[in-house]
Amino acid sequence: MGVDMSTNQKVDTDSFSRDDYDRVALKAVWAIGSEKIRAMSQAQINLLNGSLDRILRRRGDVSAVTDMELIGAYEMIVDHVLPSYIEEIYSRP
């Protein structure tokens, strides 16, 4: 169960469809920018997808997800959790 932040009511989060996840992903591309998304490593993308899932479950509906939440998730991942330079250091032979 999640909470729809716009109505403050509980939402069955298992009821999200593939379309809901596609819509929130598309919303993220528009908010963050396709060039920045393409520049992410696969590990960063996996982390972002997990964040998008948590944001959608917490909000309860794609329309309740804000651009700032999506940008914040992106920035948290690429600036703090797994910056590109950290991946470069650990991927060296």
KESEMAR-532128 format. One line per 2 residues: number of its first residue (from 1); for each residue x, y, z of N, C-alpha, C. Coordinates in steps of 0.05 Angstrom, whole numbers, plus 5000, padded with zeros to 4 digits. Layout:
<sites>
NUM> X/Y/Z/X/Y/Z/X/Y/Z  ... .
</sites>
This chain:
<sites>
1> 5016/4976/5000/5000/5000/5000/5017/5025/5000  5009/5044/4984/5022/5070/4984/5001/5091/4991 .
3> 5009/5115/4991/4991/5137/4996/4991/5156/4973  4968/5162/4962/4966/5183/4941/4968/5209/4955 .
5> 4991/5223/4950/4997/5247/4964/4977/5270/4958  4965/5268/4934/4946/5290/4927/4919/5287/4941 .
7> 4912/5262/4948/4886/5257/4961/4890/5247/4990  4914/5240/4997/4920/5229/5023/4906/5203/5029 .
9> 4899/5188/5008/4886/5162/5012/4905/5140/5004  4900/5116/5017/4917/5093/5011/4910/5083/4982 .
11> 4932/5074/4969/4930/5064/4942/4943/5036/4941  4930/5017/4927/4941/4991/4923/4964/4993/4903 .
13> 4989/4993/4912/5011/4997/4894/5018/4973/4877  5006/4950/4882/5010/4927/4865/4994/4930/4839 .
15> 4976/4950/4838/4959/4953/4815/4971/4970/4793  4996/4978/4796/5009/4994/4775/5014/4976/4750 .
17> 5008/4987/4727/5012/4972/4702/5039/4980/4690  5046/4965/4670/5070/4970/4655/5068/4999/4643 .
19> 5044/5006/4635/5039/5032/4623/5045/5054/4644  5038/5050/4669/5044/5069/4690/5074/5074/4693 .
21> 5089/5051/4692/5118/5053/4695/5130/5067/4670  5119/5060/4647/5129/5073/4622/5123/5104/4623 .
23> 5100/5111/4633/5093/5140/4635/5111/5155/4654  5117/5143/4677/5135/5156/4696/5164/5157/4685 .
25> 5172/5137/4670/5198/5137/4657/5200/5159/4636  5179/5162/4620/5178/5183/4600/5178/5211/4613 .
27> 5163/5213/4634/5163/5238/4649/5191/5245/4660  5205/5225/4668/5233/5229/4678/5251/5238/4655 .
29> 5248/5227/4631/5264/5235/4609/5259/5264/4602  5234/5272/4602/5227/5300/4597/5238/5319/4618 .
31> 5236/5311/4644/5245/5328/4666/5276/5330/4667  5289/5307/4663/5319/5306/4666/5333/5313/4640 .
33> 5322/5304/4618/5335/5308/4592/5346/5283/4581  5341/5278/4556/5350/5253/4544/5380/5250/4542 .
35> 5394/5273/4538/5424/5271/4537/5435/5262/4564  5425/5273/4586/5435/5265/4612/5428/5235/4618 .
37> 5405/5227/4609/5397/5199/4613/5416/5181/4597  5422/5188/4572/5440/5172/4555/5468/5171/4566 .
39> 5476/5191/4581/5503/5192/4592/5506/5176/4617  5484/5166/4628/5485/5150/4652/5496/5122/4647 .
41> 5510/5110/4666/5519/5082/4664/5495/5064/4669  5498/5039/4662/5477/5020/4667/5470/5017/4697 .
43> 5491/5018/4714/5487/5017/4743/5471/5041/4753  5477/5065/4742/5462/5089/4750/5433/5087/4740 .
45> 5429/5077/4716/5402/5074/4706/5386/5054/4723  5399/5032/4732/5385/5013/4749/5377/5027/4776 .
47> 5394/5043/4786/5388/5058/4811/5365/5077/4806  5366/5091/4784/5345/5111/4778/5318/5096/4774 .
49> 5318/5073/4761/5293/5058/4758/5282/5050/4785  5299/5042/4803/5289/5036/4830/5278/5060/4844 .
51> 5290/5083/4840/5280/5108/4852/5253/5115/4840  5250/5112/4813/5225/5118/4800/5203/5100/4811 .
53> 5209/5075/4816/5190/5057/4827/5181/5066/4855  5200/5073/4871/5193/5082/4899/5177/5108/4898 .
55> 5184/5127/4880/5169/5152/4878/5141/5146/4869  5137/5129/4849/5110/5123/4839/5094/5110/4861 .
57> 5105/5091/4875/5091/5077/4897/5083/5096/4919  5101/5115/4926/5095/5134/4947/5073/5154/4938 .
59> 5075/5163/4914/5055/5182/4904/5028/5169/4897  5029/5145/4887/5004/5131/4881/4993/5135/4853 .
61> 5003/5155/4839/4994/5160/4812/5015/5176/4797  5018/5170/4771/5038/5183/4755/5034/5214/4755 .
63> 5010/5222/4753/5004/5251/4752/5012/5266/4778  5016/5252/4799/5024/5264/4825/5054/5267/4827 .
65> 5069/5253/4810/5098/5255/4811/5107/5281/4798  5124/5296/4813/5133/5322/4803/5160/5320/4789 .
67> 5164/5339/4771/5190/5341/4757/5213/5343/4777  5209/5359/4798/5230/5363/4818/5237/5337/4832 .
69> 5218/5320/4837/5224/5294/4850/5242/5278/4831  5235/5278/4805/5250/5263/4786/5279/5274/4782 .
71> 5281/5300/4781/5307/5313/4779/5323/5307/4804  5310/5308/4827/5324/5303/4852/5335/5275/4854 .
73> 5319/5255/4844/5328/5227/4844/5352/5224/4826  5351/5237/4803/5374/5236/4784/5399/5248/4797 .
75> 5396/5272/4808/5419/5285/4820/5431/5269/4843  5413/5258/4859/5423/5242/4882/5440/5219/4872 .
77> 5432/5206/4851/5446/5183/4841/5473/5191/4828  5472/5210/4809/5496/5216/4794/5515/5234/4809 .
79> 5506/5249/4829/5523/5266/4844/5533/5255/4870  5517/5237/4883/5524/5228/4910/5526/5198/4913 .
81> 5507/5183/4902/5506/5154/4907/5527/5139/4890  5527/5145/4864/5545/5132/4845/5555/5151/4823 .
83> 5572/5170/4831/5582/5188/4810/5599/5172/4790  5600/5183/4766/5615/5169/4744/5644/5164/4751 .
85> 5657/5183/4765/5685/5180/4771/5690/5156/4790  5671/5150/4807/5674/5127/4824/5673/5101/4808 .
87> 5654/5100/4789/5653/5077/4771/5679/5073/4756  5690/5095/4746/5715/5094/4731/5738/5083/4748 .
89> 5739/5091/4773/5760/5082/4791/5758/5051/4795  5734/5041/4800/5730/5013/4806/5729/4996/4781 .
91> 5727/5007/4757/5726/4991/4733/5754/4988/4721  5774/5001/4732/5801/4999/4721/5812/4972/4728 .
93> 5829/4961/4710/5841/4934/4715/5861/4935/4737 .
</sites>
